[in-house]
Amino acid sequence: MTRILYEVTAKIIDPEVTDAWVAWILDEHIGDVVRAGALRGRLVRIDDTESTFAVQYEFESRDDLNRYLADRAPGLRDQGARRFGGHRVEYTRRTGEIADPKADSAESPDRQ
């Protein structure tokens, strides 16, 4: 089965919320998404920017991702909107198949 990458890119418009947003992603949100079905997640600060981040999640299958998007993502997105609503953070999302053949092997780490 091919694992799926779900990537959310966040551009933080208001620099005053950067530290709070990063803390929320690392301390709460990634864990919430993993508990909701992702295998793992990580935060990447994009080079040559002060305010753009990619949050990358790995799902076991497209069905698992679709289930997460339908059942759990709306509530988790609402949490972020309540904390950082308005135009302080802009999000884009994309998905793709993970081409790394080791991603489907026993060498791949378990859920964190």
The 8 nearest C-alpha neighbors of each residue, nearest first, counted from 0:
[[1, 2, 60, 103, 59, 61, 3, 102],
 [2, 0, 60, 96, 3, 97, 103, 59],
 [3, 1, 59, 60, 97, 58, 96, 0],
 [2, 4, 96, 58, 97, 57, 95, 60],
 [5, 3, 57, 95, 94, 56, 96, 97],
 [4, 6, 94, 56, 55, 93, 57, 3],
 [7, 5, 55, 93, 54, 92, 94, 56],
 [6, 8, 92, 54, 53, 91, 9, 55],
 [9, 7, 53, 91, 90, 52, 92, 54],
 [10, 8, 90, 52, 89, 51, 11, 53],
 [11, 9, 51, 89, 88, 50, 12, 90],
 [10, 12, 88, 50, 13, 87, 9, 51],
 [11, 13, 87, 88, 14, 10, 86, 89],
 [12, 14, 87, 15, 11, 16, 88, 17],
 [15, 13, 17, 16, 12, 11, 50, 87],
 [14, 16, 13, 17, 18, 19, 12, 11],
 [15, 17, 19, 14, 18, 20, 13, 11],
 [18, 16, 20, 14, 19, 15, 21, 11],
 [17, 19, 21, 20, 16, 22, 15, 14],
 [18, 20, 22, 16, 17, 21, 23, 15],
 [21, 19, 23, 17, 22, 18, 16, 24],
 [22, 20, 24, 18, 23, 19, 17, 25],
 [23, 21, 19, 25, 20, 24, 26, 18],
 [22, 24, 20, 26, 27, 21, 25, 19],
 [23, 25, 28, 21, 22, 27, 29, 26],
 [26, 24, 22, 23, 27, 29, 21, 28],
 [27, 25, 23, 22, 24, 28, 30, 29],
 [28, 26, 23, 30, 24, 25, 29, 31],
 [27, 29, 24, 31, 30, 23, 32, 25],
 [30, 28, 32, 31, 24, 40, 27, 25],
 [29, 31, 33, 28, 32, 27, 34, 26],
 [30, 32, 28, 34, 29, 33, 35, 27],
 [33, 31, 35, 29, 34, 30, 37, 28],
 [32, 34, 37, 30, 35, 36, 31, 39],
 [33, 35, 31, 32, 36, 30, 37, 38],
 [36, 34, 32, 33, 31, 37, 67, 71],
 [37, 35, 33, 34, 67, 32, 38, 63],
 [38, 36, 33, 58, 39, 57, 32, 56],
 [37, 39, 110, 58, 57, 33, 36, 59],
 [40, 38, 37, 57, 56, 110, 33, 111],
 [39, 41, 56, 55, 29, 57, 33, 54],
 [42, 40, 55, 54, 43, 56, 39, 29],
 [41, 43, 54, 53, 55, 44, 52, 40],
 [42, 44, 53, 52, 45, 54, 41, 55],
 [45, 43, 52, 51, 46, 53, 42, 48],
 [44, 46, 52, 51, 48, 43, 47, 53],
 [47, 45, 48, 44, 49, 51, 43, 52],
 [46, 48, 45, 49, 51, 44, 50, 52],
 [49, 47, 46, 50, 51, 45, 44, 52],
 [50, 48, 51, 47, 44, 45, 46, 14],
 [49, 51, 11, 48, 10, 52, 17, 14],
 [52, 50, 10, 9, 45, 48, 11, 44],
 [51, 53, 44, 9, 45, 43, 8, 54],
 [54, 52, 8, 43, 7, 42, 55, 9],
 [53, 55, 42, 7, 6, 41, 43, 8],
 [56, 54, 6, 41, 40, 5, 53, 42],
 [57, 55, 40, 5, 39, 4, 6, 37],
 [56, 58, 4, 38, 39, 37, 3, 5],
 [57, 59, 37, 3, 38, 60, 2, 64],
 [58, 60, 2, 63, 3, 38, 57, 61],
 [61, 59, 2, 63, 62, 58, 3, 1],
 [60, 62, 64, 63, 65, 3, 58, 59],
 [61, 63, 65, 60, 64, 66, 59, 67],
 [64, 62, 66, 60, 61, 65, 67, 58],
 [65, 63, 61, 67, 66, 62, 58, 68],
 [64, 66, 68, 62, 67, 63, 61, 69],
 [67, 65, 63, 69, 64, 68, 70, 62],
 [66, 68, 64, 71, 70, 65, 69, 72],
 [69, 67, 72, 65, 66, 70, 71, 64],
 [70, 68, 66, 67, 65, 71, 72, 73],
 [69, 71, 67, 66, 68, 72, 73, 74],
 [70, 72, 67, 73, 74, 68, 69, 75],
 [71, 73, 68, 75, 74, 76, 67, 70],
 [74, 72, 76, 75, 71, 77, 70, 68],
 [75, 73, 77, 76, 72, 71, 78, 70],
 [74, 76, 72, 78, 77, 73, 71, 79],
 [77, 75, 73, 79, 78, 74, 72, 80],
 [76, 78, 80, 74, 75, 79, 81, 73],
 [79, 77, 75, 81, 76, 80, 82, 74],
 [80, 78, 82, 76, 77, 81, 83, 75],
 [79, 81, 84, 77, 83, 82, 78, 76],
 [80, 82, 78, 79, 84, 83, 77, 76],
 [83, 81, 79, 80, 84, 78, 20, 77],
 [82, 84, 80, 79, 81, 87, 88, 85],
 [85, 83, 80, 81, 82, 86, 87, 79],
 [84, 86, 87, 83, 80, 88, 81, 89],
 [85, 87, 88, 84, 89, 12, 13, 83],
 [86, 88, 12, 13, 85, 11, 83, 84],
 [89, 87, 11, 12, 86, 10, 9, 90],
 [90, 88, 10, 9, 11, 86, 87, 91],
 [91, 89, 9, 8, 10, 88, 7, 92],
 [92, 90, 8, 7, 9, 89, 93, 6],
 [91, 93, 7, 6, 8, 90, 94, 5],
 [92, 94, 6, 5, 7, 91, 95, 4],
 [95, 93, 5, 4, 6, 3, 92, 96],
 [94, 96, 4, 3, 97, 5, 93, 6],
 [95, 97, 3, 2, 98, 4, 1, 94],
 [98, 96, 2, 3, 99, 4, 95, 1],
 [97, 99, 96, 100, 102, 1, 2, 101],
 [100, 98, 101, 102, 97, 103, 96, 2],
 [99, 101, 102, 98, 103, 104, 97, 1],
 [102, 100, 104, 103, 99, 107, 106, 105],
 [101, 103, 100, 99, 107, 104, 2, 97],
 [104, 102, 101, 100, 107, 105, 1, 0],
 [105, 103, 101, 106, 102, 107, 100, 108],
 [104, 106, 107, 103, 108, 101, 102, 109],
 [107, 105, 104, 108, 101, 102, 103, 109],
 [106, 108, 105, 102, 104, 109, 101, 103],
 [109, 107, 106, 110, 105, 111, 38, 102],
 [110, 108, 111, 107, 38, 39, 105, 106],
 [111, 109, 38, 39, 108, 33, 37, 34],
 [110, 39, 109, 38, 33, 108, 30, 40]]
